Amino acid sequence: MSNPTPGADSSLWYVDDRCLNCNIARQYAPGLIGYQPSGDYGGSSTVLRQPANEEETRQLYMAAHACPTRSVHPPANAWAPGSDPYPMALDEDGIVLLCGHASAQTYGATSYLLRRPGGTAMMIDTPRWQPALARRYEQAVGKITDVLLTHLDHVAHGRKYADAFGARLWIHEGDLHSRPDADSVIRGQDPIEIGPGVIAHPFPGHTKGSTLFIADEKFCFSGDAVFWSRSEQDLEVADSVVYDSIKTLAESVARGAEELTFEWVLPGHGSYHRLPADEMRQRMRALGQRAARYPVQEVDYGKVRY
C-alpha cells in the first residue's frame, strides 16, 4: 500500500513515498512535478502545483502512467477512463512512440517504439512487462521485429517482450553477460546496419557494451550514454554513474561528434530533445571536450541532475 509524501493532500495530485527519483515524471510534466532533496535516492519528485487546464492535466497523466513505482496519483486516486496515452507519438510523423509504463527494474528508463517501412517496428529498451502491454504495442504499430537493448542495466523484460513479439533480441557483446539469451550479438566497435535505416553504433564508456541505435540519421536512441539535461539546457553525460570508464565515454562522445548524424537525442534517463543536426554535432563536440576533463568518481545516483 503506497503512502502519500508527508504533508501531501490526497484530494490533490500528489507523489507518494515510493518515488525512486528516476526523473521520468519531471520530464513529462515539467513545472508541475519537480525535484525535492531528501535522503532517499538523493531526492524525490514532488507536485509543485496543481494543473490549471486540460493540457496540464494531460501532462500529469503522462507522468502517472509512465512512473515505474506508480507514485504519481490523481486526486483521490481516481484515474480518469482513457487517461493512459501510451504508446504516444513523439515526433510529428509518428515514427517514434513513447512506451510509457517504465519499469522499476530499469530504474524507470524510458523505452521507445520505432516504426519501420512496411508496417513493422522495433522496440528500444523495454517498459514493465505485462502481456496486455505487449498486445497494446503491437496493435499500435504492427509487427515488432526487433528488441534493441542499449546496455546492461536496461535488459529487464527484454526476453519476455522479444518472445511475445516473436522478435530478435539484440545486445552488444560487451554486455552480453547481462542477457546471455540474446538472439543477435553486436560485436567489435564498428557500426553495423541491423535493419533498413537503423545503425548500431558501439559507444563504450557508461558500460563496455553501451550502444547507440540511430535511425534514418535523425533519431538517436542513446540509452544512458548521453542525454539532454533540462537543468543545463545542453547535452550531458551522467559522469557520476559510469560502470566502465569516463575516459572511454569522453572518447566515444568525441568520436561520435564527427561520425554520427542525428536530430533527436532519445535517452533512457534524462530528457529527450530535438535540434538541427549541425547544432547537435556542435554540442556533441563541446560535450566531448568537457567530458575529457571529468574526474573518475564512485557511482552515485544521487549526484545526477537531469
C-alpha positions, 0 to 999 in steps of 0.5 A: 500500500503506497503512502502519500509524501508527508504533508501531501493532500490526497484530494490533490495530485500528489507523489507518494513515498515510493518515488525512486527519483528516476526523473521520468515524471519531471520530464513529462510534466515539467513545472508541475512535478519537480525535484525535492532533496531528501535522503532517499535516492538523493531526492524525490519528485514532488507536485509543485502545483496543481494543473490549471487546464486540460493540457496540464492535466494531460501532462500529469497523466503522462507522468502517472502512467509512465512512473515505474513505482506508480507514485504519481496519483490523481486526486483521490486516486481516481484515474480518469477512463482513457487517461493512459496515452501510451504508446504516444507519438513523439515526433510529428510523423509518428515514427517514434512512440513513447512506451510509457509504463517504465519499469522499476527494474530499469530504474524507470528508463524510458523505452521507445517504439520505432516504426519501420517501412512496411508496417513493422517496428522495433522496440528500444529498451523495454517498459514493465512487462505485462502481456496486455502491454505487449498486445497494446504495442503491437496493435499500435504499430504492427509487427515488432521485429526487433528488441534493441537493448542499449546496455546492461542495466536496461535488459529487464523484460527484454526476453519476455517482450522479444518472445511475445513479439516473436522478435530478435533480441539484440545486445552488444557483446560487451554486455552480453553477460547481462542477457546471455539469451540474446538472439543477435550479438553486436560485436567489435566497435564498428557500426553495423546496419541491423535493419533498413535505416537503423545503425548500431553504433558501439559507444563504450564508456557508461558500460563496455557494451553501451550502444547507440541505435540511430535511425534514418540519421535523425533519431538517436536512441542513446540509452544512458550514454548521453542525454539532454539535461533540462537543468543545463539546457545542453547535452550531458553525460551522467559522469557520476554513474559510469560502470566502465570508464569516463575516459572511454565515454569522453572518447566515444562522445568525441568520436561520435561528434564527427561520425554520427548524424542525428536530430533527436537525442532519445535517452533512457534517463534524462530528457529527450530533445530535438535540434538541427543536426549541425547544432547537435554535432556542435554540442556533441563536440563541446560535450566531448571536450568537457567530458575529457576533463571529468574526474573518475568518481564512485557511482552515485545516483544521487549526484545526477541532475537531469 
